């Protein structure tokens, strides 16, 4: 089971824990993309499966809080710059360069909160 951890603002943390916010969306830096994607033996890029998301926050008094959620569907929007799409090769993976890639966006559907 893969787990992702995000540090978020206290207000968003409270909404998530209270069940008022059912989805969480974040941007992935190109340098961190390997945490979300894997290169298969056939040299193609696939999305890793994430079953649990942990949210952490620090309150104004310095107290730290965290919670775990089981996720439902994950959606990742991975934007590929036009200059890569315009290459004659059909294998975009061979042109992948994290310095030239924009952030990817990942959205999690938050199902049920897990005991810690």
Helices and strands as residue ranges (DSSP letters): E 3-7, H 10-18, E 23-28, G 30-35, E 37-39, E 45-47, E 52-58, E 64-77, H 82-85, G 92-95, E 104-114
